[in-house]
C-alpha cells in the first residue's frame, strides 16, 4: 500500500485540530468510525475486504500522525552519498579524497 509522506507542517496541523474538542471529535469519527481502525478484514467479498483494509490503512496513517512525535514520522531526505552519481561527481569526489585517477585502468 502507498504510505503518505508526511511533512512536519501537515502533522502540526493535524495535532492542532486534534487539540480542540470539536477537532478531536471529528478526527476520532474519521479514524475509528469511518475507517474502522480497530475493525477486521474478514469478509467473503474480496472487494469489500480490500476496501476495509484500505480504509483501515488510512485510519492508521491518521492515527500515527496524531499520536506519534513528528520526528518519528517525517523522514528527512537522505544525504547525497547514497544513490547514483554521475562520472563527473565520482571524479570530483576522487580528487577531493586525494585519489590519483590517472593510475587507474592503464
Secondary structure as GFF3:
##gff-version 3
##sequence-region A 1 106
A	DSSP	alpha_helix	8	19	.	.	.	ID=ss1
A	DSSP	alpha_helix	21	28	.	.	.	ID=ss2
A	DSSP	pi_helix	29	34	.	.	.	ID=ss3
A	DSSP	alpha_helix	46	67	.	.	.	ID=ss4
A	DSSP	alpha_helix	70	73	.	.	.	ID=ss5
A	DSSP	alpha_helix	87	96	.	.	.	ID=ss6
A	DSSP	three_ten_helix	101	103	.	.	.	ID=ss7
###
